[in-house]
Amino acid sequence: MFLLRGMGSDQRGTAVVELALVVSILLIIVFGIIEFGRLFSRYQVFQGAAREGARVAAIRRTDWSAAVYDAALPYTPSNPPTASTTCTESNIGDPVAVGWPQTFQISIPLLPDFSTTVNIRGVFRCE
């Protein structure tokens, strides 16, 4: 009975505390959505750059690495791209893969920073 009597008389600060808790959680969710959207955008750009590098390598051009960097703009791969093979007359139809390990940094306010490494890879057949 004592708890019920004190509850109705002094609740001036509870609304502020509840607002602070709810707003902090909502901000984490909103900034998390924004950060993961940016991360996914960068991932898609790098996947496209790897496919472009593999396409250039498949037609026996030697500038496939430059094609990767050009297609990845405005971002830069965190590691240099590598090709699995060099296309020649003798290996027509064999797959050539261009890829690299890419490190992504995730930074959401009110949470510790997190980084993860993903293998980026594009594959085409040698022509």
C-alpha positions in Angstrom: 0.0 0.0 0.0 2.9 2.3 0.7 4.1 2.0 -2.9 0.8 3.0 -4.4 0.5 6.0 -2.2 3.9 7.4 -3.3 3.3 6.8 -6.9 0.7 9.4 -7.7 2.3 12.2 -5.8 5.8 12.7 -7.3 6.4 11.6 -10.9 7.9 14.7 -12.3 11.2 13.2 -13.4 10.0 9.9 -14.7 8.9 11.3 -18.1 12.4 12.7 -18.7 14.1 9.4 -17.8 11.7 7.5 -20.0 12.3 9.9 -22.9 16.1 9.6 -22.5 15.9 5.8 -22.6 13.5 5.7 -25.6 15.4 8.4 -27.6 18.8 6.7 -27.1 17.4 3.3 -28.4 15.7 5.0 -31.3 18.9 6.9 -32.2 20.9 3.6 -32.2 18.3 2.0 -34.5 18.2 5.0 -36.9 22.0 5.4 -37.1 22.4 1.6 -37.4 20.1 1.6 -40.4 22.1 4.5 -42.0 25.4 2.8 -41.3 24.4 -0.6 -42.7 22.9 1.1 -45.7 26.3 2.8 -46.4 28.1 -0.5 -45.8 25.8 -2.4 -48.2 26.3 0.4 -50.8 30.1 0.1 -50.6 29.8 -3.7 -50.7 27.8 -3.5 -53.9 30.2 -1.1 -55.5 33.1 -3.4 -54.7 31.3 -6.5 -56.0 30.7 -4.6 -59.3 34.3 -3.5 -59.4 35.4 -7.2 -59.0 33.1 -8.3 -61.8 34.4 -5.5 -64.0 38.0 -6.6 -63.3 37.2 -10.2 -64.1 35.5 -9.2 -67.3 38.5 -7.2 -68.4 40.9 -10.1 -67.5 38.6 -12.5 -69.4 39.2 -10.7 -72.7 43.0 -11.0 -72.2 43.7 -7.4 -71.3 46.5 -6.7 -68.8 44.9 -3.5 -67.3 42.3 -5.4 -65.3 43.6 -4.0 -62.0 43.1 -0.4 -63.2 39.6 -1.4 -64.3 38.9 -2.5 -60.7 40.1 0.8 -59.2 38.2 2.8 -61.8 34.9 0.9 -61.2 35.3 1.1 -57.4 35.3 4.9 -57.4 34.7 6.8 -55.1 35.9 4.1 -52.8 39.3 2.3 -52.7 39.8 -1.4 -52.0 41.6 -2.0 -48.7 43.8 -4.6 -50.3 45.2 -4.9 -53.8 43.0 -7.1 -56.1 44.4 -10.4 -57.5 43.5 -12.5 -60.5 43.3 -16.3 -60.2 44.8 -16.9 -63.7 45.9 -15.2 -66.8 43.7 -15.8 -69.8 45.5 -17.2 -72.9 44.6 -19.2 -76.0 45.1 -22.4 -74.2 42.7 -21.8 -71.3 39.6 -20.4 -73.2 36.5 -21.3 -71.2 38.3 -21.6 -67.9 37.1 -19.2 -65.1 39.2 -16.2 -64.1 38.4 -14.8 -60.7 39.4 -11.3 -59.5 39.0 -10.6 -55.8 40.5 -9.3 -52.6 39.7 -9.3 -48.8 37.9 -6.0 -48.0 37.7 -4.6 -44.5 34.6 -2.7 -43.5 34.4 -0.5 -40.5 31.0 -0.1 -38.8 30.6 2.9 -36.5 27.3 3.5 -34.7 27.0 6.2 -32.1 26.6 4.9 -28.5 28.0 1.5 -29.5 31.6 0.3 -29.8 33.2 0.3 -33.3 33.2 -3.0 -35.2 35.2 -4.1 -38.2 34.7 -7.1 -40.4 36.6 -8.5 -43.5 34.6 -9.8 -46.4 36.0 -11.5 -49.5 35.1 -9.6 -52.7 35.1 -11.7 -55.8 34.0 -11.6 -59.4 34.3 -14.5 -61.9 34.1 -14.6 -65.7 35.2 -17.2 -68.3 38.3 -16.6 -70.4 37.5 -15.7 -74.0 
